[in-house]
Amino acid sequence: MTPDISLSQVPAHARHGSSIGRPLTRREGVLKVTGVARYAADNHPAGMLYAVLAASRIARGRVTCLDVPAAMAHPGVVAVMTPANRPALALDPDAKLHPFMFRLDLLQSDAVRYANQPIAVVIAETLEAATEGAALLAPRYEALPARVGLDAGESFVPPVVGVGHPAEQLVGDVEAGLASAARRVDATYETPAQYHNAMEPHAVVAAWDGDSLSLDMPSQGMAMAQARLAGLLGIAPENIMIRSPFLGGGFGSKGLIAGPQVLGILAARLVGRPVKLVLRREQMYGPVGHRPPTRQRLRIGAGADGTLTALAHHALITTSTFDDFFEPAADASHTLYASPAIATSHTAVRIDTGTPMFMRAPGEATGSIALESAIDEAALACRMDPLAFRLKNYAEVEPISGKPFSSKALRACYAQGADRFGWAGRPLAPRQMRDAAGMLVGWGMGTATFPALMFQAEARAVIRRNGGGVVEIGAHDMGQGAWTALAQIAADAVGLGIEQLEFRSGTSDLPDGGIAGGSAHTATAGMAIHAAGGEAVARLAELAMDDARSPLFGAGNAGVVARDGRLFRRDDESRSESYADILTRAGLAQVEGRGKSGGDPAAQTAYAMHAHGAVFAEVKVDPDLGQLRVTRLVGAFAAGRIINPRMVRSQYYGGMIWGMAFALHEEAVTDRRSGRMLNANLADYHIPVNADVPEMEALLVEEHDPHVNALGIKGVGEIAITGTGGAVANAVWHATGMRARRFPIRIDDLV
Amino acid sequence: MSKIHVTTTVNGEPAEFLCQPGNSLLDALRDDLNLTGSKEGCSSGDCGACSVIVDGRLVCSCLMLAVEAEGKSITTIEGIANGDVLHPLQRKFLEHAALQCGFCTPGFLVAAKALLDHNPDPTETEARYWLAGNLCRCTGYDKIIRAVLDAAAEMRAGAPAGE
């Protein structure tokens, strides 16, 4: 008999005593506020040496000379690793066996293909000696002219963009739609290169023991890093132990193992001692990924009543000369606005840069700020309020595919956000509002969207006779709150209070928790945990229902529910038994369940799955100086079931600030002559500081999604960047009447 | 190169270490005294993750030479709590979810303590500008400000605090 425990049919939040949905504080919080939390670079195994990268100061060419004897002569220097003596690899770092395998610079030759590329590693007894040794290498180069910027070469249509998406997609007849339009917008927007700049620089502490490798290393994807390293090093994945209990931020830059981390591992192999390698901040602008610059042309047609007739979105992007990552910027136009004709297309230019990489909302962020700006321009062309215009073109089905949405509470987001912000009564024309100090005041809005993705993960759950439980999964907490949210899901999955649950995570010897990316970690890891817990509970239920001595004997088709360490008969809750009693009578110390998760292909085929939101911004601009401040930000987001509102609100705030920074602050500036970055530091590469940040509010809009997964979870990590950038840009226009189409917006755009 | 012997006070306890003339205080704290709560985010004084208090002044320990610690009194994140009892700032950071990845958090807490040591009743603007030298890439800052102002209010009221 298969017991019907129906865990998957009863949403966990509906069960009594649920941990899901509670605003618990961060489980590892005390470790973090006391300085005890041990990040990768805080480790210091006995006998450890320090490794420092020497990085290229040219963007293209080759290294002709490294003064290795000078470096070796410096007191404390133990070794210099160059292409001449780098330990052999089992796989060419330029091999690309699958699209997710990105090429790495591991001293395979003297060629230089971007500025800040690693060209040597100096290993020494102290950090200071290694740093000085790296300086003493005094590299000489044969430099070729650097190819910089969006106009550096001939553009081509990339084979795919993002993760396997077509570079060109089309529904309807865009040219006919534009021709028939009463109102048209044709505008080109530019966005700059941006760098992740997690506060924790990439680091590795590597120790070899024979062919076994022990690593302290921040990772958003331990199993993928393990597999990549196993291939490069020619050792078994299970011989590689990765500890990544805390990441000091990732934002995509720690999703795949970075070249410099592999170099630290190779340095440890070379010297036969543990090695620590931590990137200097300026070395993070090159070999660890970035968001590429874009130039996007939006053509929008609308009838006199504001109904869209066509939406065409083209993105020109850059990528490196030696690998294929194509930012899917134009795909932002697939989801939000109903139009009988939509065309999205991409072209790319190869330049002398490190390979771009997934950076928080890759494609969505770049595409959204252009799309939301253009929609604002189209609303103006139709003499309509920007919110009314968006509602007029509200997509009831996903425009590019025609699929119904699995859920979409965007109308509620618009309504609640607008109400909270006080949008009603906003004058249509710009430069109509001033504050008491004479500052121009502007209000703008943008729509937020991000796909609800699911990857694959595994988990293990154990229920013990002593009344406790253990859930294990090699998941990743880069600050988003995974330890807390996943533990909440785990407690519900095994029917225990969160205090009775031991949650183990953050090391690679646990079941593969998938990758913390694509805003999919809570859903993916959570569903694996849900399945594992369900299986453990099912084992218990079998034991009880088959045993005549159990009050649950014969519950059969009525089934049981698990909570607070007991199983209850579903149709008669007066009949229940504790886990401890069931296991004691069965003579078992514990039961175990294993679970897997992955997207449901049937549901994904049938439905378009996205989170949505609406963001409203107020800016104030000095009419004489152009000095600009964001003074208010209100976001309203609907992202399915919220596991922990306290953590989720933080994710929204952080995303909104990234969106504001996209509009106003962040920009990597490359010297056109040398191909080197001019602002590769945190003083000149501007990320917002406390004093830049406005009063903020993030509203959690209720949404139930029966299709995305059994827990109803979408993702919250990236969506808030989208919409916010456009909202700020549109508020700047509303304040000043000047439309900046090049980001970040500068003072000189406004005076 | 011969090393220099430095005698100092860290978190109220006498401490000594050997260092080279060019070593930063941050490296001495992290590598010699095993106080790894102070973080290195930039080594150029831009991010504030290495903030410590030296004789009452807020300092980026990556910009101060270790030898300059001679005879000084240094407070690091490890010295903010009173034994197992969290400082009100630490409690309020947890309550307000004013931390995410946690890498900048030690610096923020030390900087916030320095603020409240100088000014027990800061305005929001004063708090924002005082803490503008500490970068955070996760939180969006707002919750940090709420936590600092809330902690300040609690400390002024003499409500249950860390003593």
Contacts between the chains, C-beta under 8 A, distances in Angstrom:
chain1	res1	chain2	res2	distance
A	25	B	94	5.0
A	25	B	95	6.7
A	25	B	97	7.0
A	26	B	94	6.7
A	26	B	97	6.7
A	26	B	99	7.0
A	28	B	102	7.5
A	29	B	93	7.6
A	29	B	94	4.5
A	29	B	99	6.7
A	30	B	86	7.3
A	30	B	90	7.9
A	30	B	94	7.0
A	31	B	102	7.8
A	32	B	99	5.5
A	32	B	102	3.4
A	32	B	105	5.2
A	33	B	86	6.9
A	33	B	90	4.1
A	33	B	93	5.2
A	33	B	94	6.2
A	33	B	99	6.7
A	33	B	102	7.9
A	33	B	105	6.1
A	33	B	109	6.3
A	34	B	37	7.2
A	34	B	77	6.9
A	34	B	78	7.1
A	34	B	80	7.5
A	34	B	81	5.8
A	34	B	86	7.4
A	34	B	90	6.8
A	35	B	35	7.5
A	35	B	36	7.4
A	35	B	37	2.0
A	35	B	38	7.2
A	35	B	76	7.1
A	35	B	77	3.6
A	35	B	78	5.1
A	35	B	106	4.7
A	36	B	37	7.0
A	36	B	78	8.0
A	37	B	102	5.6
A	38	B	36	7.0
A	39	B	36	8.0
A	39	B	39	7.3
A	39	B	103	6.6
A	41	B	40	7.3
A	42	B	30	7.4
A	42	B	36	3.8
A	44	B	31	7.0
A	44	B	34	7.6
A	75	B	1	6.8
A	126	B	20	7.5
A	127	B	27	6.5
A	127	B	31	7.7
A	128	B	20	6.3
A	128	B	22	5.7
A	128	B	23	6.5
A	128	B	27	7.8
A	197	B	137	6.2
A	198	B	101	7.4
A	198	B	103	7.7
A	198	B	137	6.0
A	199	B	39	7.5
A	199	B	41	5.0
A	199	B	47	6.6
A	199	B	49	6.2
A	199	B	101	6.7
A	199	B	103	4.2
A	199	B	104	5.0
A	199	B	135	6.5
A	199	B	136	7.0
A	199	B	137	5.2
A	199	B	138	7.8
A	200	B	39	7.2
A	200	B	41	7.2
A	200	B	101	7.0
A	200	B	103	4.5
A	201	B	40	7.5
A	201	B	41	7.0
A	246	B	101	7.3
A	246	B	102	6.4
A	246	B	103	8.0
A	247	B	101	6.1
A	248	B	39	7.2
A	248	B	101	5.0
A	248	B	102	7.1
A	248	B	103	3.0
A	248	B	104	8.0
A	249	B	100	7.9
A	249	B	101	4.4
A	249	B	103	6.3
A	249	B	137	5.1
A	249	B	138	5.9
A	251	B	137	7.2
A	278	B	40	7.3
A	280	B	43	6.5
A	281	B	41	6.9
A	281	B	42	4.3
A	281	B	43	6.7
A	281	B	44	7.0
A	281	B	46	7.9
A	281	B	47	7.9
A	478	B	101	5.8
A	479	B	100	3.5
A	479	B	101	3.0
A	479	B	102	6.8
A	479	B	138	4.6
A	480	B	100	6.8
A	481	B	100	7.1
A	646	B	97	4.8
A	647	B	97	6.8
A	649	B	97	7.2
A	650	B	97	5.1
A	650	B	100	5.7
A	650	B	138	7.3
A	650	B	139	5.9
A	650	B	140	7.6
A	650	B	143	6.6
A	653	B	139	6.3
A	653	B	140	3.4
A	653	B	142	5.8
A	653	B	143	6.9
A	654	B	100	6.8
A	654	B	137	7.7
A	654	B	138	4.9
A	654	B	139	5.7
A	654	B	140	4.8
A	655	B	140	7.9
A	656	B	140	6.2
A	657	B	140	3.9
A	657	B	141	7.1
A	681	B	42	6.8
A	681	B	44	6.0
A	681	B	46	6.5
A	682	B	41	7.4
A	682	B	42	4.9
A	682	B	44	7.2
A	682	B	46	3.9
A	682	B	47	5.3
A	682	B	135	6.3
A	683	B	44	6.7
A	683	B	46	4.6
A	687	B	135	6.2
A	687	B	137	6.4
A	688	B	141	7.4
A	689	B	132	4.4
A	689	B	133	7.5
A	689	B	134	7.8
A	689	B	135	6.4
A	689	B	141	7.7
A	690	B	127	7.8
A	690	B	128	4.5
A	690	B	129	7.5
A	690	B	131	4.6
A	690	B	132	4.9
A	690	B	134	7.2
A	690	B	141	4.7
A	690	B	144	7.1
A	690	B	145	6.8
A	691	B	128	4.8
A	691	B	129	5.1
A	691	B	132	4.1
A	693	B	128	7.3
A	693	B	140	6.5
A	693	B	141	4.5
A	693	B	142	6.3
A	695	B	142	7.5
A	696	B	140	6.3
A	696	B	142	4.7
